[in-house]
Amino acid sequence: MGKYDKLLSYIDYFEHADDKAGGWVFPPSGSPYTEYELQFNSFIKDVYDSDILNTKYLEHLDPYLKANQDIRTLVPTADLDLLIAIFTYFIRQDRFCEGLWIGAIIDKTFYNILTRLKITFSE
């Protein structure tokens, strides 16, 4: 487990995080954008500094996405490869769908993924 301890240390943060962890900013002139609290920004930095992300995550998730399956429902029983693909999806897809992270904080997706990672690493 050791090499991902830093990421797993955010479990407590995500257990208690709510809609105040991030939100939309609407400047008077310009496009709206998302802004997150410092601890969440640190989490994202730590994720990118680790080697946990899978660059072929979409290939792994393809059968589930083609079936329009909500990949969040796979988290409780996912093996390590699938879990990392789901985690990578939620990290990377905010680039294409800004605000995705807000939902993943509020609906506890990040909490559930990290908790499952901890369990999977200890098996």
Buried (B, 14 or more C-beta within 10 A) or exposed (E): EEEBEBBBEBBEBBEEBEEEBBEEEEEEEEEEEBEBBEEBEBBEEBBEEEEBBBEEBBEBBEEBEEEEEEBBEBBEEBEEEBBBBBBBBBBBBBEEEBBBBBBBBBEBBBBBBBBBBBEBBEE
